[in-house]
């Protein structure tokens, strides 16, 4: 990749924010909540083990914890989905406020792509971009990552320097397919 100076910041419109939340942050939060709940399970099992005094109690403790793990895995998916649904319903309500919407931004530098939002920040190296597609309405960047994200950038906003971004991607990252 050639070195070129690139520093662009794009504020997102409501349709971009909805797509970003639905595709990007929904999986992001599901992973975080699942890991947090698993850590809580391990924490409970660990501190419950301090109450053991003899071998009979160990067998009871082991059976109780096996049942706890089974129940945990039976209900974890629904609990994680419910928590994520609540978070994103709250986010939908907050999208009515300009101060909340203005915090969503794409920041393109010569080394990385940063996705800023009130729900979290994510950075991708340009080397992770597998494909770039330009349509009449959007510019799509396909990120080859574990979940295979798509960054969609609207061409309809006049305050964006899309030509500079497209030129940078074409010269330094990957050929841009025009559809």
C-alpha positions as CSV (number, residue, x, y, z in Angstrom):
1,X,0.0,0.0,0.0
2,X,1.4,3.4,-1.0
3,X,1.5,6.1,1.6
4,X,-0.8,9.0,0.9
5,X,-2.2,11.6,3.2
6,X,-5.9,11.0,3.8
7,X,-8.0,12.5,6.6
8,X,-11.7,12.6,6.0
9,X,-14.5,12.7,8.5
10,X,-18.1,11.9,7.4
11,X,-21.0,12.5,9.7
12,X,-23.7,9.9,9.1
13,X,-27.3,10.4,8.1
14,X,-30.2,8.5,9.8
15,X,-30.3,5.7,7.2
16,X,-26.6,5.1,7.5
17,X,-26.9,5.0,11.3
18,X,-29.7,2.5,11.2
19,X,-27.8,0.2,8.9
20,X,-24.6,0.6,11.0
21,X,-26.5,-0.2,14.2
22,X,-28.3,-3.2,12.7
23,X,-25.4,-4.8,11.0
24,X,-22.4,-3.7,13.0
25,X,-23.2,-2.9,16.6
26,X,-25.9,-5.6,17.1
27,X,-23.3,-8.4,16.6
28,X,-20.7,-6.3,18.6
29,X,-23.0,-6.1,21.6
30,X,-24.2,-9.7,21.4
31,X,-20.6,-10.9,21.7
32,X,-19.9,-8.5,24.6
33,X,-23.0,-9.5,26.5
34,X,-22.4,-13.2,25.9
35,X,-18.9,-12.9,27.2
36,X,-20.0,-10.9,30.2
37,X,-22.7,-13.4,31.1
38,X,-20.2,-16.3,30.7
39,X,-17.8,-14.5,33.0
40,X,-20.6,-14.1,35.6
41,X,-21.3,-17.8,35.4
42,X,-17.6,-18.6,36.1
43,X,-17.5,-16.1,38.9
44,X,-20.5,-17.7,40.6
45,X,-19.0,-21.2,40.3
46,X,-15.7,-20.0,41.6
47,X,-17.0,-18.3,44.7
48,X,-19.4,-21.2,45.3
49,X,-16.4,-23.5,45.5
50,X,-15.2,-21.8,48.7
51,X,-18.0,-23.4,50.6
52,X,-16.8,-26.9,50.1
53,X,-15.6,-28.8,53.2
54,X,-15.6,-32.5,52.2
55,X,-15.9,-34.9,49.3
56,X,-19.7,-35.4,49.6
57,X,-20.2,-31.7,49.2
58,X,-17.8,-31.7,46.2
59,X,-20.1,-34.2,44.4
60,X,-23.2,-32.1,45.2
61,X,-21.3,-28.9,44.1
62,X,-20.3,-30.6,40.8
63,X,-23.8,-31.7,40.0
64,X,-25.3,-28.4,41.0
65,X,-22.8,-26.6,38.7
66,X,-23.3,-28.9,35.8
67,X,-27.0,-28.2,36.0
68,X,-26.3,-24.5,36.3
69,X,-24.1,-24.6,33.2
70,X,-26.9,-26.5,31.3
71,X,-29.5,-24.0,32.3
72,X,-27.1,-21.1,31.4
73,X,-26.6,-22.4,27.9
74,X,-30.3,-23.1,27.4
75,X,-31.3,-19.5,28.3
76,X,-28.2,-17.6,27.3
77,X,-29.2,-17.0,23.7
78,X,-32.7,-15.6,24.7
79,X,-31.2,-13.4,27.5
80,X,-28.5,-12.0,25.2
81,X,-31.1,-11.2,22.5
82,X,-33.5,-9.6,25.0
83,X,-30.7,-7.3,26.4
84,X,-29.6,-6.4,22.8
85,X,-33.2,-5.7,21.8
86,X,-33.6,-3.3,24.7
87,X,-30.4,-1.5,23.9
88,X,-31.3,-1.0,20.3
89,X,-34.9,0.1,21.1
90,X,-33.4,2.7,23.4
91,X,-31.0,3.7,20.6
92,X,-33.9,4.1,18.1
93,X,-35.6,6.5,20.6
94,X,-32.3,8.4,21.1
95,X,-31.9,8.8,17.3
96,X,-34.6,11.5,17.5
97,X,-32.1,13.8,19.2
98,X,-29.5,15.7,17.1
99,X,-26.8,15.5,19.8
100,X,-27.0,11.7,19.7
101,X,-27.0,11.5,15.9
102,X,-24.0,13.9,15.6
103,X,-21.8,11.5,17.5
104,X,-21.9,8.9,14.6
105,X,-19.0,9.5,12.3
106,X,-16.7,7.7,9.8
107,X,-13.1,8.8,10.1
108,X,-10.8,7.8,7.2
109,X,-7.1,8.1,7.7
110,X,-4.2,6.8,5.6
111,X,-3.8,3.8,7.9
112,X,-7.3,3.0,9.2
113,X,-11.0,3.4,9.0
114,X,-12.7,4.4,12.3
115,X,-16.3,4.0,13.0
116,X,-17.4,6.3,15.9
117,X,-20.7,6.0,17.6
118,X,-22.2,6.4,21.1
119,X,-22.4,2.6,21.2
120,X,-18.7,2.1,20.7
121,X,-15.8,2.6,18.4
122,X,-14.3,0.2,15.9
123,X,-11.2,0.5,13.8
124,X,-10.3,-1.4,10.7
125,X,-7.0,-1.4,8.8
126,X,-7.2,-0.7,5.1
127,X,-5.5,-4.1,4.6
128,X,-8.8,-5.7,5.9
129,X,-10.8,-4.3,3.0
130,X,-11.5,-7.1,0.5
131,X,-13.6,-5.3,-2.0
132,X,-14.9,-1.8,-2.8
133,X,-18.1,-1.3,-4.8
134,X,-19.4,2.1,-6.0
135,X,-23.1,2.3,-7.0
136,X,-25.3,5.3,-7.8
137,X,-26.3,5.8,-4.2
138,X,-23.6,4.1,-2.1
139,X,-20.0,3.3,-1.8
140,X,-19.5,-0.1,-0.1
141,X,-16.4,-1.3,1.6
142,X,-16.4,-5.1,2.4
143,X,-14.3,-5.8,5.5
144,X,-12.8,-9.3,5.6
145,X,-13.2,-10.0,9.3
146,X,-14.6,-12.7,11.4
147,X,-18.1,-11.4,10.8
148,X,-17.6,-10.0,7.3
149,X,-18.9,-6.4,7.8
150,X,-19.9,-4.0,5.1
151,X,-19.3,-0.3,5.5
152,X,-21.9,1.6,3.5
153,X,-21.3,5.3,2.7
154,X,-24.0,7.3,1.1
155,X,-23.1,9.2,-2.1
156,X,-26.1,11.5,-1.7
157,X,-24.5,13.8,0.9
158,X,-23.0,16.9,-0.8
159,X,-20.7,17.8,2.1
160,X,-18.6,14.7,1.7
161,X,-15.5,14.5,-0.4
162,X,-16.3,11.1,-1.9
163,X,-14.0,11.5,-4.9
164,X,-11.0,11.8,-2.6
165,X,-12.0,8.7,-0.7
166,X,-12.7,6.7,-3.9
167,X,-9.4,7.8,-5.4
168,X,-7.5,6.8,-2.2
169,X,-9.1,3.4,-2.1
170,X,-8.5,2.8,-5.8
171,X,-4.8,3.8,-5.6
172,X,-3.9,2.3,-2.3
173,X,-6.3,-0.4,-1.3
174,X,-8.2,-2.3,-3.9
175,X,-9.8,-1.6,-7.3
176,X,-13.2,0.0,-7.1
177,X,-16.0,-1.9,-8.9
178,X,-18.5,0.5,-10.4
179,X,-22.0,-0.8,-10.7
